[in-house]
Amino acid sequence: MGIQKTNVMRVLDSAHIPYNTYTYKNRDGAIDGISVANKIGQPAEKVYKTLVTRGASKNFFIFVIPVGKELNLKAAAKSVGEKSVEMIRMDEINRVTGYIRGGCSPIGMKKDYTTVVDSSCGNIDSIIFSAGKIGFQVEIKPQELVDFIKAGVAPVID
């Protein structure tokens, strides 16, 4: 039986972007990035999380960073030309992105938000991120992600 496709996988399929899929069990509730990297047997440096922020302008901005790192809010704001950015509240994630916490992907959000991928992605041959559903991850080349979602690349982590 084939793997159930998430919306992210269908979007990648329709764009003819090759990807690998990883699945993991999440009954234990451990869905943080480091736990996910361990569950799929991949180094944390290759696994990225998708963070949603609101700028001083009230616009939303997406940052894709390694799971073991923290977003540098000052660098993040600078990368999108904002005075400041702050993380949105957990209860806003679904309304803003269409995804739930732990299953937020930079591909296939409700709207196309300005997105920045941390420049550390230039040091790896592939990037793994949420396939839009808890328990599912996809892996593609970093440049393919950047090109496909028209993302910026900047140093935005501490």
Residue pairs with C-beta under 8 A, 6 or more apart in sequence:
3 21
3 23
5 13
6 131
6 132
6 133
6 136
7 108
7 132
8 105
8 107
8 108
8 130
8 131
8 132
8 133
8 136
8 138
9 19
9 21
9 131
9 136
9 138
11 107
11 108
12 19
12 107
12 138
12 140
15 148
17 140
17 144
17 148
18 140
19 138
19 139
19 140
20 126
20 138
20 139
20 140
21 131
21 136
21 137
21 138
21 139
22 40
22 42
22 128
22 136
22 137
22 138
22 139
23 40
23 135
23 136
23 137
24 36
24 39
24 40
24 135
24 137
25 39
25 135
26 102
26 134
26 135
30 36
30 39
31 102
31 134
32 67
33 44
33 47
33 48
33 49
33 66
33 67
33 68
34 44
34 67
34 68
36 47
36 67
36 137
37 43
37 44
37 46
37 47
37 67
37 68
37 128
40 47
40 128
40 137
42 128
44 66
44 67
44 68
45 66
45 68
45 120
45 123
45 124
46 124
46 126
46 127
46 128
46 139
47 66
47 67
47 128
47 129
47 137
48 64
48 65
48 66
48 67
48 117
48 118
48 121
48 127
48 128
48 129
49 64
49 65
49 66
49 67
49 104
49 129
49 130
50 62
50 63
50 64
50 104
50 105
50 106
50 129
50 130
51 62
51 63
51 64
51 65
51 71
51 87
52 60
52 61
52 62
52 87
52 88
52 92
52 93
52 96
52 97
52 104
52 113
53 60
53 61
53 62
53 63
53 71
53 73
53 76
53 85
53 86
53 87
53 88
54 60
54 61
54 85
54 86
54 88
55 61
55 77
55 80
55 82
55 83
55 84
55 85
56 77
56 82
56 83
56 84
56 85
57 82
59 82
59 113
59 114
60 88
60 96
60 111
60 113
61 76
61 80
61 82
61 85
61 113
61 114
61 115
61 116
62 106
62 109
62 113
62 114
62 115
62 116
63 71
63 76
63 115
63 116
63 117
63 118
63 156
64 106
64 115
64 116
64 117
64 118
64 121
64 127
64 129
64 145
64 151
65 71
65 117
65 118
65 120
65 156
65 157
66 118
66 120
66 157
69 118
69 120
69 157
69 158
70 157
70 158
71 87
71 156
71 157
71 158
72 155
72 156
72 157
72 158
73 84
73 85
73 86
74 84
75 154
75 155
75 156
75 157
76 85
76 116
76 156
77 83
77 84
77 85
78 154
79 116
79 152
79 154
79 156
80 114
80 116
80 152
88 96
90 101
93 99
93 100
93 101
93 104
94 100
96 109
96 110
97 104
97 109
97 110
98 108
98 109
98 110
99 105
99 109
99 130
99 132
100 134
102 130
102 134
103 130
103 132
103 133
103 134
103 136
104 130
104 132
105 129
105 130
105 131
105 132
105 138
106 115
106 117
106 129
106 145
106 149
106 151
107 132
107 145
107 148
107 149
108 132
112 149
112 150
114 152
115 149
115 150
115 151
115 152
116 151
116 152
116 153
116 154
116 156
117 127
117 142
117 145
117 146
117 151
117 152
117 153
118 153
118 154
118 155
118 156
118 157
119 153
119 154
119 155
119 156
120 155
120 157
121 127
121 142
121 145
121 146
121 153
122 142
122 153
124 142
125 141
126 139
126 140
126 141
126 142
127 139
127 140
127 141
127 142
127 145
128 137
128 138
128 139
129 137
129 138
129 145
130 136
130 137
130 138
131 137
131 138
145 151
146 153
